Amino acid sequence: MAALWSAPDGLPAGDVVAALPGRELAVTTVLTVLERLRHKGLVERTRDGRAYRYRATRGREELVAETMLAALGDSADRALALSRFVDQVPADDLAALRRALGDPDRP
């Protein structure tokens, strides 16, 4: 996903392979992963000559937020899960959270 997020216009599978440092993966392996991501709605593909160009459908931060909400949805006690989360958030992130919530007492 990092390779696709760095290329807003998308990449062919071969370029995704090239963008993976230290990895020696076959293009077919990367194509399999890209297709699985496409079926999950995380990647879309468009025809580019004889091949396909793959592009992330959501930005990194949007996907992180969706993941956080999904994890919260798995909790039996959402209020407790949120409380535990806030207790563990570093101060600078807590300040950002307050700003995002529109807290008038934010630092």
C-alpha positions as CSV (number, residue, x, y, z in Angstrom):
1,M,0.0,0.0,0.0
2,A,2.9,2.4,0.7
3,A,4.0,2.1,-2.9
4,L,0.5,2.9,-4.1
5,W,0.1,5.8,-1.7
6,S,3.3,7.4,-3.0
7,A,1.9,7.3,-6.6
8,P,-1.5,9.0,-6.8
9,D,-1.8,8.1,-10.5
10,G,-1.2,4.4,-9.7
11,L,1.4,1.9,-10.7
12,P,1.6,-1.2,-12.8
13,A,2.5,-4.3,-10.8
14,G,6.1,-4.3,-12.0
15,D,6.6,-0.9,-10.6
16,V,5.1,-2.0,-7.3
17,V,7.6,-4.8,-7.2
18,A,10.4,-2.4,-7.9
19,A,9.2,-0.1,-5.1
20,L,9.5,-2.8,-2.5
21,P,13.1,-2.4,-1.1
22,G,15.0,-5.5,-0.2
23,R,12.3,-7.8,-1.5
24,E,12.7,-10.2,-4.4
25,L,9.1,-11.0,-5.2
26,A,7.7,-12.3,-8.4
27,V,5.3,-10.0,-10.3
28,T,2.7,-12.8,-10.1
29,T,2.9,-12.8,-6.3
30,V,2.4,-9.0,-6.2
31,L,-0.5,-9.3,-8.7
32,T,-2.2,-11.8,-6.4
33,V,-1.9,-9.4,-3.4
34,L,-3.1,-6.5,-5.5
35,E,-6.2,-8.5,-6.7
36,R,-7.0,-9.4,-3.1
37,L,-6.7,-5.8,-2.1
38,R,-9.0,-4.9,-5.1
39,H,-11.6,-7.3,-4.0
40,K,-11.6,-5.8,-0.5
41,G,-12.1,-2.3,-2.1
42,L,-8.7,-1.0,-1.1
43,V,-7.3,-0.8,-4.6
44,E,-8.7,-0.1,-8.0
45,R,-7.3,-0.9,-11.4
46,T,-7.5,0.7,-14.8
47,R,-6.3,-0.6,-18.1
48,D,-3.0,0.8,-19.2
49,G,-2.1,-0.7,-22.5
50,R,-1.9,-4.5,-22.1
51,A,-1.5,-4.3,-18.4
52,Y,-3.3,-2.7,-15.4
53,R,-2.4,0.3,-13.3
54,Y,-3.3,-0.1,-9.6
55,R,-4.2,2.8,-7.4
56,A,-5.2,3.0,-3.7
57,T,-8.9,3.9,-3.2
58,R,-8.3,5.5,0.2
59,G,-5.5,7.5,1.7
60,R,-3.3,6.2,4.4
61,E,-5.0,8.3,7.2
62,E,-8.4,7.3,6.0
63,L,-7.6,3.6,6.1
64,V,-6.0,4.0,9.6
65,A,-9.2,5.8,10.8
66,E,-11.4,3.0,9.4
67,T,-9.2,0.4,11.1
68,M,-9.5,2.2,14.4
69,L,-13.3,2.4,14.1
70,A,-13.4,-1.3,13.2
71,A,-11.4,-2.2,16.2
72,L,-13.7,0.0,18.4
73,G,-16.7,-1.8,16.9
74,D,-15.3,-5.1,18.1
75,S,-15.3,-3.9,21.7
76,A,-18.1,-5.1,24.0
77,D,-17.7,-1.8,26.0
78,R,-17.0,1.0,23.6
79,A,-16.7,3.6,26.4
80,L,-14.2,1.6,28.3
81,A,-12.2,0.9,25.1
82,L,-12.1,4.7,24.4
83,S,-11.1,5.5,27.9
84,R,-8.3,3.0,27.8
85,F,-7.2,4.4,24.5
86,V,-7.1,8.0,25.8
87,D,-5.2,6.9,28.8
88,Q,-2.4,5.5,26.6
89,V,-2.3,8.3,24.0
90,P,0.9,10.4,24.1
91,A,0.4,14.0,25.1
92,D,1.0,15.5,21.6
93,D,-1.6,13.1,20.1
94,L,-4.0,13.9,22.9
95,A,-3.7,17.6,22.0
96,A,-4.4,16.7,18.4
97,L,-7.4,14.7,19.5
98,R,-8.8,17.6,21.5
99,R,-8.4,19.9,18.5
100,A,-10.2,17.4,16.3
101,L,-13.0,17.2,18.8
102,G,-13.3,21.0,19.0
103,D,-12.5,21.1,22.7
104,P,-12.4,24.8,23.8
105,D,-9.9,24.0,26.5
106,R,-7.4,22.5,24.1
107,P,-3.8,23.5,24.7
